[in-house]
Amino acid sequence: MTDVYRQSISTGASPLFLREDEIRRGVELLYFGYTRLTNSIDQELGKQGLGRAHHRALYFIARQPELTVGELLQLLAITKQSLGRVLKELHARGFVITKPGLIDRRQKLLRLTEAGAALETELFGQLRERLSAAYVAAGQESVTGFWKVLEGLIPEEDRQMVFDLRSAKA
């Protein structure tokens, strides 16, 4: 672990944490933290000719094998056309397979191939390493607080969908 994770650049939220300056600081930290986290996997995605949308699809299909296309659309909150392009590329590269639904044969169930699962595992390993180091440096209470803030950003109507991911078995 580097000292970057041990030393905080933030002094902590002031008691006036709802002031514009404090909100802006939170937005900046969220932006830069997410960007640096995802930059850690961009090089590997680039080698495969893929981008972050492909990674998000791989991630959620890994979390919920036999996820339907409709469910993935809801999770990713992107257009059907965009998801179609992403899935077409993942299928062409041998990372994702589809099969018809058991009840409704028109339904497409998504599953990672061995190659897709290997790529997703590699990418997640890089994310896990960086996030784990940051979590260790912050401590359990801070992680819980961070999760609560992120959960607060999720619209009420989407919270059940996110909660259901916690119990998904890959």
MOSULWO-V726104 format. One record per residue. SS is DSSP state (h for helix, s for strand, l for the rest). NEAR is the number of other C-alpha atoms within 10 Angstrom. Layout:
BEGIN
[[SS | NEAR] [SS | NEAR]]
END
This chain:
BEGIN
[[l | 12] [l | 7] [h | 8] [h | 11] [h | 17] [h | 13] [l | 10] [l | 11] [l | 8] [l | 8] [l | 6] [l | 9] [l | 12] [l | 9] [l | 8] [l | 10] [l | 13] [l | 11] [l | 10] [h | 10] [h | 11] [h | 16] [h | 14] [h | 12] [h | 14] [h | 14] [h | 12] [h | 12] [h | 13] [h | 12] [h | 12] [h | 12] [h | 13] [h | 11] [h | 11] [h | 12] [h | 17] [h | 17] [h | 14] [h | 14] [h | 19] [h | 17] [h | 13] [h | 15] [h | 17] [h | 11] [h | 9] [l | 12] [l | 11] [l | 17] [l | 16] [h | 15] [h | 16] [h | 17] [h | 21] [h | 16] [h | 23] [h | 25] [h | 19] [h | 21] [h | 25] [h | 23] [h | 17] [l | 20] [l | 15] [l | 19] [s | 18] [s | 20] [h | 19] [h | 13] [h | 16] [h | 20] [h | 16] [h | 14] [h | 16] [h | 13] [l | 10] [l | 12] [l | 10] [h | 14] [h | 9] [h | 12] [h | 20] [h | 13] [h | 13] [h | 21] [h | 22] [h | 14] [h | 16] [h | 22] [h | 16] [h | 11] [l | 14] [l | 14] [l | 20] [s | 23] [s | 18] [s | 18] [s | 14] [s | 14] [l | 15] [l | 10] [l | 7] [l | 8] [l | 10] [l | 10] [l | 15] [s | 18] [s | 21] [s | 25] [s | 23] [s | 25] [l | 17] [h | 12] [h | 13] [h | 22] [h | 18] [h | 13] [h | 20] [h | 21] [h | 15] [h | 14] [h | 20] [h | 15] [h | 13] [h | 15] [h | 16] [h | 13] [h | 13] [h | 17] [h | 15] [h | 14] [h | 15] [h | 16] [h | 17] [h | 14] [h | 18] [h | 16] [l | 10] [h | 11] [h | 10] [h | 13] [h | 15] [h | 12] [h | 11] [h | 14] [h | 12] [h | 11] [h | 11] [h | 11] [h | 15] [h | 11] [h | 10] [l | 11] [l | 9] [h | 10] [h | 8] [h | 12] [h | 13] [h | 10] [h | 13] [h | 13] [h | 11] [h | 10] [h | 13] [h | 9] [l | 10] [l | 12] [l | 9] [l | 9]]
END
